[in-house]
Amino acid sequence: MKSFFDKNYQTPVWFKEKNLSRRRFLKSAAGASTITALPSFALSAKELKTLKQLTKTDPWLTLDATLMHLLPASTSASSSGPSAKDIKALAYLHQVMTVQPTEQDEKEFILKGVGWLNGFSQSQKNKAFVALTFDKKESVLRGISKSRAGENWLTTLLAYVFEAMLAPPAYGGNPNGVGWQWLEHKAGFPLPEAGQRYFELPPRARAKNEIAIQEIATAQTNVNQGNNNIARVSSKTSQAVKRTRKA
């Protein structure tokens, strides 16, 4: 492929599977309680220095600009919320690309998309994407979104923006739970720290965790079925009492 508009492009399997898992993740992250206390987390000085250097050149320069456009700083005091910078979306994406067990095909797609985006930007606006005004960036992104590959690329980045806002801070984004506080979401405790993240757990621990999740889901299903049975019995009992009274 040489651009987002290659007619031979087909949505890859990893993209379809990841979208399904993300839907489950976002559903499980739903909540409505305000956070009262959160552990602090910050990138190490070495990580901050690395990111600062990386954002001076591509692909991270363009990725940073794209993430900031997808979740820009709020211009309205009445609807203020964190931006991609506030939730450290780029730091989260950097960890996804360099630390987490992300499929190589997905990483290559994200990186190639930077070149395709700048190529389209040059052809349409005679400038690299980062050099454009906000309105022209919007025009370029809307332009690539008309292709399947472009839509998938933007969907992938936008999904990581949401993950950066919702994931525990140990994964690189959501510093001090800023995303949770904005959404009034109450996270589960205890929160994982570096060394305790899902991809750092030994296989046996991961298997036990998956079994525990399945057992919880089964127990909840049994409870729901039990409640339904109780409701049916209660209904039948009420009907029987009514018939007895009539008799």
N, C-alpha and C positions, 0 to 999 in steps of 0.2 A: 504493500500500500504506500501511496505517495501523498495522500491527502484524506481528509474526512469524507470526501465525495467519491471514493473508489467504489464502483458499482459491484465489485466482487466481495465487498465486506459483508460478513454475516455475524450476527451477535454470537459471541463465543459462549461455550458452556459455563465457564467460570463466572461470567457476568450474570447469567440466569440463576445459577445456584446461589451466588452471593446476594442477589436481590431477595430471594426467599428467606435466607438467614437473617438479613437486615430487617425485614418486615417483622420477624419474630422478635428480634432484639428491640426494635422500637416499641412494639406492643408491650414487652415485658418491662420497659423503662417508664411506662406511664405511671403517673402518681399525682397526688394533690396536696401533699403536706409540706409545710415550710421547713427548711433545714435550720436547725438551731446551732449546730456546732460541726465544724469540718476540720480534718487534719490538713495542715498546710503542705504544699508540695511545690517545688520549683525545680526547673532544669538546672543541672550542674553548670558551673562556670565553663567547663570544657564543652558541654553540649551547646550552651548559648553562643560561645565563640565560634563553634563549628557552623551553626545555623546562620550566624551573622555573616560569615564568610561565604557560605553557600548562596545566600540570597542576593549576592552581588552579581552573579552570573546565572545563565540558564543551565539546567531546566528550572531550578528553584526560584529564580527571579520571576519567571512567567507564572509558575504555579502559585507563588505568593500573591501576585497581582490578580490571578483568576479567583482564588479563594476569597480575597478581600472584596472582589466584585460580587461574588455569590452571596456573601454576608457582609455588607458594608457597615460602616459606623452609622448609627441612627442619627437622623437630622431632626427628629421630633422629640421634644422632651416628654410628651404624653405617652409615647410608645417606645421609649428608649430600651434598648436591649444590647447585649454584648455583640461585638463584631467578630469576624474571623480572627482578627489580631488579639482580641480580648480572650478568646477561648483557646488561643494558640493552635489554631487549625493546622498551620504549617508544621509546627513541632510534632503534632500528632501524625500528620501524613509522613513526615520524615521517619518517625519511628515505625510506621507501617511498612515503609519501603526498605528500612535498613535493619530492623530488629525483629519485628513480628514475622511469623511464617506465612508471608503473602506469596501467592503463586507468581512465578516468574513471568508468565504471559500477561498477567494484570499489570505488573510493574513496567513491563516493556510498553504496554498500551498507554499507560499514563505518560511515560517519558516521550514516546513517539508523538503523542497528542500535542505536546508543547511545540514541536517542530511544525506540525500541521497547522496549529493555531497561528503561529507567527507567519507561516507561508500564506495563509488565507488573509491575515491582517495586512501583509505587505501588498497582496494583490488588490485588496479592496480600499485600503487607506494609505498605502505607501509608507507605512511605519510599522515597527514592531508593536506587539500588543501592549507592552508596558508603557509605551510612549503615547498612547492614545488618551483622549479625554474620556470621562465617565460615559458620556452618551455614545461615543464611537466604540468603546469597549462593549457596551450593551448591544450595539448594532452588529458587531463582529460575532459575539457569542450567540445572538439570535440567528445569525447567518449559518453558523456551523450546526446549530441545533436542528436545522432542517434536514440534515443527513442522519442516517441511523448511527453511524460511527460517532459523529459529533454529539448526538443526543446521549449515547452511552458514555462518552467521555465526561460530559458535564454531569450526568447522573452519578457516575463513580465519584467524582470530586465532591459533589453536593452531599452524597451519602457519608463521606468522610468528615464533612463539616458537622453533620448531625452527630456522628460518633464522637468527634472531638468535644462536642457540647455535653454529651451524655455519659461518656465513659469515665471511670475513676481517674483522678489526676495522674496516677502512676503510669498511665499509658501515654503521657506526653501533653495532653490537652486539658481543658476544663480546670485551670489553676484555681485552687481553693474552692472548687465547686461552683464557680461563677455561673456556669450554664444551668446547674440544678437550681440555684437560687432564683435565677430569672424565671425558670419554668415552674418554680415552687414544687420541685420534685424532691422526695425523700429517698435517698439512696440506701441500699442495704449495708449493714455493718457486720463484721469489720471490713473495711476497705482494703484491697490488696496494695501492697507496696512493691517496690522493685525487688525482684527475687521471688515474688509470690504471684506474679501475673500468670494468666492461664497457660501461656505458651512456655513458661518456665517450670511448670509443675512436671514431676516425673510421670511417665505413662500410667503407672498404677494409680497415682493420685487423680489423674484426669479421668480414668475409668471409674473410680469410686465416686467422683463428683457427678459424672454422667448418670451412674446408677441411682445416686441419691435424687437427682432431678427427676428421673423417671419414676422413682418410688413416690415422690411428692405429687407428681402429676396423677399417678394411679390412685393415690389416697384421695386426692381432691375429686377425681371422677367418681370414686366409690361414695364419698360424702354426698356429692350431688345426686347420685342415683338413690342413695338412702333417703335424702330429703324428698325426692320425687315420690318414692314409695310411701313415705309417711303422709305426704299430701294426698295421695290416692286413697290410702286407708282412712284418713280423716274424713275425706269426702264421702266415702262409702258409709262410714259410721254415722255421719250427719244425715244421710239419706235414710238409713235404717231407722234412726231415732224419729225422723219425721213420719215415716210410715207407721211406726208403732203408736205414735201419738194420735194419728188419724184413726187407727183401728180402735 
